[in-house]
């Protein structure tokens, strides 16, 4: 059946009867009306649905919205496919974000241990920006304060500890930088908390074993520590005072004005053999057994702390690094913290970190804080760092260098495995013996 619509009509209607359903298609005036041929007026539902897949050959007729009719099933399939693509994209983005989070948190675990214990990363970054904006005067940095110098040294240490960070700070936008710093801080604080928990138990065990106090320390309790405990009080006592003097002991415990325990005194636990020479205040400083034990417990493993002796020298941490690597048979072993955070040498800031951790473990304070009575941990950390970094002259520089390369520095002597070239190995006994055995076999073969 054919029908033709005249262009002169104001509106035109086409009625397609399929069972009880009527489709009305109207065409506005001045639009060229198509010629439509309907071969079967009473088409079945199957015939109409066949329009979607091309089963019915005929003109395409849009509906009132201008859209060409399509089956619900086909539309659903395409929508499902689009949603699946969106879901896959979301999964990939989430996976990437999770990997970044894991990486930043893991990298952040080195910050409190190696860079800064209390200062924020934002302060380090701000000082570096300030210095770059200020520039040099006659080739020199002028007008800086000790605090600013400490901050800048901290930024340099941060960039050396996390070599990728400086470039990230330049390339990321402000929101991404803030998110990255937040994750780094999370890792840094988590590592500090882990070390605090570890030393809480170990300090108690070491004191009970080495000093045999009448009142044993409990690993899970700090209430009996601090100046109320005779051994802990002795180790925490400022080195310039004699803890065995009852007047000193009572004055510290009563917190009198004559015996103020603050960050301005070196505690006795820092000194070798826990003894102090007031004529040479630097002698034996940072060489105590308990400090060496704590350093090894944090940067190698708690078990390695048992190897520390009392003369200020500890076992070489490199040996622990070597053991932590894969053996020749490729068997995996647990890696120590020093290897994980790529710690190549003992640094002033790592020493300051361990000292603060030991001081806190000996105290009766139950939760980590900056202020303990009259004692300021942040200022104490600064004093230790300044002892190593803010040096009065070349003589002090040599003494510090000798200390960092010996004493505690022996923990991180250079690993020479990269120097084991084939030429060097060829001159060693294992290779030499193999060559001798081969030569003996050749000689035996020639004699036959």
Secondary structure, DSSP 8 states (H G I E B T S, - for coil): -EE---TT-S-EEEEEEETTEEEEEEE-TTS----EE-S-SS--HHHHHGGGGT-S-S---B-TTS-B---HHHHHHHHHHHHHHHHHHHHHHHHHHHHHHHHHHHHHTTHHHHT-SSS-HHHHHHHHHHHHHH--BTTB--S--HHHHHHHHHHHHHHHHSTTHHHHHHHS-HHHHHHHHHHHHHHHHHHHHHHHHHHHHHHHHHHHHHH--SS---TT--TT-GGGSHHHHHHHSBTTS-TTSHHHHHHHHTT-TTS---TTS-BGGGBGGG---TT-TTTTBT--HHHHHHHHHHHT-GGGGGG--SSS----HHHHHHHHS--TT-------HHHHTT--S--HHHHHHHHHHHHHHHSS--S--SEETTEEHHHHHHHHHHHHHS-SSHHHHHHHHHHHHSGGGGGG----GGG--HHHHHTSHHHHHHHHHHHHHHHHHHH-
